[in-house]
Amino acid sequence: MAELAAARPAWRRAADNWRIRLGGGFLLFLVAVALLAPWIAPHDPIDQDLLLQYLPPAWTGKGEAAHLFGTDNLGRDILSRLIYGARIALVVAVCAALAAGLIGTTLGLLAGYVGGWVDQAISRLVEIWMAFPAVLLSIVLVAVMGTGLHSVIIAIAVIDWTRFCRVVRAETMAQKAQDYVASAVTIGLPQRRILVREILPNVMPLLLVLLTLEMGIAVIVEAILSYVGLSLSSEFPTWGGMIGAGRQYVNQAPWLMVAPIVMVIATVLALNALGDGLKDTLDPVMRK
Amino acid sequence: MSVTDTPILAIEGLHLEIRADRRRIPILRGIGLAVTPGEVHGLVGESGAGKTMVGRVVLGIAPLRSRVSGGSVRFDGEDITHLSEGGRRRLMGRGMALIPQDPMTALNPAFRIGDQITDVLRLHMELGREAARARALDLLNDVHIRAPERVLRQYPHELSGGMRQRVLIAIAFSCRPKLIIADEPTTALDVTVQRQVLGLIKALQADRGTALLFITHDLGVVAKLCDRITVLQGGRVLEQGAVADVFEAPKHAYTSALMKATPRYDRPGDALQPVPAALTETLNDEALAYDEARDA
């Protein structure tokens, strides 16, 4: 068995996992769309055409072929806004997850490895932090820092580092109890090197899974903040902003809300599927 | 085998206690033993006797909640009982090394075998990348690993337990330490592999003249491998001496009870006898505290 598993590189095993193929495939598609937005978007996302308000999607028969997903209350093309919205969603997801991961992993590694009062201090901090209602805290943070992309990213990172911290701390403690750490000490490796070069690589698979899951959370939080108007100003097309604007016209033009909601759900599902798939693929190799 | 008089490892009156729920539980209660250069010294005792703790104190990896409360450990003339972390690092690898108990977890699962061996060599022997790789190949040959080129590129999970233990033996001997502490190096292996691994350790030890502190509960192994023996019970030294003397005429009832509890292929007719409860005075809560501290 071991021989067989070894013969196939990790990326091949990953490619065989349907969750990774599905989730990863959709995300690759989304990244491509976001990168190529200026070329593939049929219209300028902020171009208003007040003669073509509330145009239904083209396939209903009442719309126009030029506006595949219809238009919103200001006559802006929904498909183009979705495409540009993907850019913001992805930037926020990646940056916020990385920032939260960096803070949480650093503190989690320290707490798990050093133990003692360091662990006590960090663990209590995490508990206090988690006692705050997350959405409320993010709204307060953005309100204080002012709206904008960087505020959203910082708000998410500042709130969600605790997820990483707790999991990484527990995993670090589990890894520290392994004999290879004792062996590393008896070999004479410095503590910092043991933590960063011996333990961290073994925490990495878990971290990858956490990062993908956190990206999903970041997409939702960004949507929430845009929905309440605390993300980017409304001229920038964000999925949450589209949902928020569409809410007012949900009786006349439900597709205004449906399209961005479907995008948020699909993106989060794809990220979760990717995370689950990575967990399945990385676990048996790294753990056993 | 040249056994000189100045010991490479001298432990005197070593006391170790573990803190548990505001209590201090003595784990080692005045251990004394000496290992001379080139000697194979067996450290035996049942579970909880403290034999692993002795090894851990010498190596500086005693559990966090434990404290040396008395006595001293001298290595090569230098007192290392309360050595700083930096001093400890200088000592490891070239001074002393460990052959761990469980080969399944003692190699880092995230790195190739080759990197794990060359890391040690480059750290302590100041070898370049190429030289370290060549040395690693030699070492794998020394521990009788077939296709060493391939093993260098493999990850630990791709190797069997016996192979991994060979790799760990290669790592322990890699920087030509003066003392190797082997903590039950064969208990996790199956019987056929045990013999090969023991033979290998003995051969390498004799070839390099390394002193070996061999921690085990297997008196059969001690008889085959060791020059001298220290029997521990409940954190105390019960009996000490040349293997032949102790086996011929054990001074203490516990030692002879231990020997009767060891299977012998030359006397298959004798029924194995359990060690009488009156002779095992290791208290339950002490053993518990020990386990807790080890897991902490």
HADDOCK unambig.tbl for C-alpha pairs under 7 A between the chains (distance, minus, plus):
assign (segid A and resid 2 and name CA) (segid B and resid 158 and name CA) 5.34 0.50 0.50
assign (segid A and resid 3 and name CA) (segid B and resid 158 and name CA) 6.51 0.50 0.50
assign (segid A and resid 6 and name CA) (segid B and resid 158 and name CA) 6.98 0.50 0.50
assign (segid A and resid 178 and name CA) (segid B and resid 105 and name CA) 6.01 0.50 0.50
assign (segid A and resid 179 and name CA) (segid B and resid 105 and name CA) 5.37 0.50 0.50
assign (segid A and resid 179 and name CA) (segid B and resid 106 and name CA) 4.43 0.50 0.50
assign (segid A and resid 180 and name CA) (segid B and resid 105 and name CA) 5.96 0.50 0.50
assign (segid A and resid 180 and name CA) (segid B and resid 106 and name CA) 3.94 0.50 0.50
assign (segid A and resid 180 and name CA) (segid B and resid 107 and name CA) 5.06 0.50 0.50
assign (segid A and resid 180 and name CA) (segid B and resid 108 and name CA) 5.42 0.50 0.50
assign (segid A and resid 182 and name CA) (segid B and resid 61 and name CA) 6.77 0.50 0.50
assign (segid A and resid 183 and name CA) (segid B and resid 106 and name CA) 6.35 0.50 0.50
assign (segid A and resid 186 and name CA) (segid B and resid 59 and name CA) 6.36 0.50 0.50
assign (segid A and resid 186 and name CA) (segid B and resid 92 and name CA) 5.78 0.50 0.50
assign (segid A and resid 186 and name CA) (segid B and resid 97 and name CA) 6.24 0.50 0.50
assign (segid A and resid 186 and name CA) (segid B and resid 98 and name CA) 6.54 0.50 0.50
assign (segid A and resid 187 and name CA) (segid B and resid 92 and name CA) 5.44 0.50 0.50
assign (segid A and resid 187 and name CA) (segid B and resid 93 and name CA) 5.08 0.50 0.50
assign (segid A and resid 187 and name CA) (segid B and resid 97 and name CA) 6.69 0.50 0.50
assign (segid A and resid 187 and name CA) (segid B and resid 120 and name CA) 6.80 0.50 0.50
assign (segid A and resid 188 and name CA) (segid B and resid 89 and name CA) 4.24 0.50 0.50
assign (segid A and resid 188 and name CA) (segid B and resid 90 and name CA) 6.92 0.50 0.50
assign (segid A and resid 188 and name CA) (segid B and resid 92 and name CA) 4.94 0.50 0.50
assign (segid A and resid 188 and name CA) (segid B and resid 93 and name CA) 6.40 0.50 0.50
assign (segid A and resid 189 and name CA) (segid B and resid 89 and name CA) 6.69 0.50 0.50
assign (segid A and resid 198 and name CA) (segid B and resid 108 and name CA) 6.96 0.50 0.50
assign (segid A and resid 201 and name CA) (segid B and resid 110 and name CA) 6.29 0.50 0.50
assign (segid A and resid 202 and name CA) (segid B and resid 110 and name CA) 5.94 0.50 0.50
assign (segid A and resid 286 and name CA) (segid B and resid 109 and name CA) 6.29 0.50 0.50
assign (segid A and resid 286 and name CA) (segid B and resid 110 and name CA) 6.72 0.50 0.50
assign (segid A and resid 288 and name CA) (segid B and resid 157 and name CA) 6.70 0.50 0.50
